[in-house]
């Protein structure tokens, strides 16, 4: 009961802030446990909190995203590749797939995405029968330049990037 009073107070303060700022509605962000209680309070007092938009915090949104991605990759051999390459132990697989271990998911998902992007790019190079030897110097130059001065001057590299974008669209990777 005490917790509900605290949540009710934060909701009332949010409503007052919106009124003081002459705003029609206001957004308030809670973690999952508090949001559940806030949703219950809002359901019981609809008229009072109709203009209060309750959001989940980014942590829970990210965990839900990791879980959704885990469902997509759970049936493929990607997790076996991760275990074989020592990115993941077989005992940690469920925590990764179900989005239960934040640090592991936060570090592994970008690595997996990068690995898949590299494989996809290699597939494109094979499909187009393209080699990168004549563009390596330009790629090295671009790799070391500041973002603000990033400018691709190599026409072959521009064409390669354009062809890769077309490849991505044709194969529904975008």
Secondary structure, DSSP 8 states (H G I E B T S, - for coil): -HHHHHHHHHHHHHHHHHHHTT-S-EEEEE-HHHHHHHHHHHHHTTTTTTTEEEEE-HHHHHHHHHHHHHHHHTTSTHHHHHHHTTSS-GGGHHHHHTT--HHHHHHHHHHHHHHHHHHHHHHHHHHHT---GGGHHHHHHHHHS-GGG-----HHHHHHHHHHHHHHHHTT--
